[in-house]
Amino acid sequence: MKGVQDLRLLAHGPEHVTASSIIELLSFTQQDAASSVRARTQLEHVLIGMHEDELRKFLVFVTELDQIPEGGLHNPNQLSEPGKITVRVVQDAAAGAHRRPVAHTCFYELDLPDYGTAELMGSMLREAFDHMDGAGFQLA
């Protein structure tokens, strides 16, 4: 039975997803240093406050994976830092607070509006999860 568990670990990664394991994968682009630092702090706060099922939804939203594979993320399509989820903080004052985050799953990228508060960011991320169309998503 141990061989089956080892094979599953290699193919799918650890059974549990934690906020810290996702936070380690985040890489923020530097468009505006102040908003990037604020968004990083807020996103980390939001992720730490999520239950495991929500963390899986976050991963699926951004990567189409519901677990972090053993050895980390590897995607030949990535344009930015390999093995990372690239977060771009979007500056759009007119629509920022009403715009949902946008994920580019082929590239492991997340366009995250500068919401100003962790509460609003968390709410908008959860709304984005709830409105995933499910095409190609395999939630466990």
N, C-alpha and C positions, 0 to 999 in steps of 0.2 A: 504494500500500500504506500510505502514511503516513496517509491519511484514515481507513482502517479502524482503525489503531492509535489514532488520536485519538478516534474514535467509541467504541471499546472502553474507553478511559481515562475518557471522560465517563460512560458507562453503568455501568461496573463499578469504576472506581478503579484505582489503581496495581496492577501485577501482584504485587508483593511486599508482604507484611505484616511489619511490624517491631514489636518490643516497645515501642519509643519512640512509634510512631504510635498504639498502643492506649493507652499510659499517658497521652498527651496528652488522650485522650477521657474519662478517668475523673473522676468527681465524687463525692466522699464526703459523705453526709449526716452531720450532727453530732448524734448521740444521746449518745455518751460520747466526749469529745475524746481521751482517752488511748487507748482501744481503736481509735478511728477512725484515729489517727496510726499506731499499730502495724500495723493491718490494711493501711493504704495502703503502708507500707514493705514489709510481707511480700508483698503482691500484686505490687508492682513487682519485687521480687526473684524471685518465681515467674515472672512474665511474661518477664523478662530471661533466665531459664534455659530457656525453652521454645524448641523448634524451630519453624520457620515453620508446619508442619502443625498443631502444637498451638495456635499463636496463631490460626490460622484456626478451629480447633475452638472456642476461647474465644469468638471473634466470633460464630460460628454459635450457640453456646450462649446468648449474651446478646442477639443482635440478629437471628438467622437470616440474616445476611450473612456471606459468607466473605471479603470484601474491604471496605475502607473506601472508599466512593464519593468521587469527585473532589468537592471542596468540603465534605467531612465528612458526618457523620450528620444526616439530616433526617427527622423522624418526627412527623407531625401528632398522634399519640396520646400523645406524651411529656407526662408530668405535671410533671416536674421540669425541670432545666436543659436547654433545647433544644440538640441537637447533642452531647450527652454521654451516657456510660453512667453511670447513677446507681448507686452502690454503697452499700447499707445494711448496716452491721455489726450483726448480730443478736446480742443478748445472751441466751443461753440456757445457763446453766451446767450444767443437767442433761443436755442432749442436744448441746451445742455441738460436742464433739469427734467425735461420731458422726453428725452431721447433714450431709447434702450441701448444697452451695450450691443456691439456687433462682433460676432466671432467669425474668424476665417479658419475653419477647421483644417483645410488643406495645408495651411502654413503654421498652425498653432499660434495664431495671433488673436488678440482681443483689443478692439477699439473701445475704450472706456471713457465716456464723457466725464468731465470734471464736475462732479455733483456737489461738492462742497461739504457734504456730511456723510459719515459712514452709514447712517440710517437710510438715507435716500439711495445711496449706492447699493446697499443690501436689498432694498425694496425693488429697485430696477433690475438687479441681477436675477432675483427670484421671479420677477415678472417675465424676464427673457426666458428663463427655464420653462415656465408654465406655457409659453407660447412657441416652444420648439415644435416644428411640424412633425418630428419623428422620422422623417425620411432618412434612412440609413443609421438611425440611432438604435442601439441595442442596450437598453437599460436593464440591468439585472435586478 
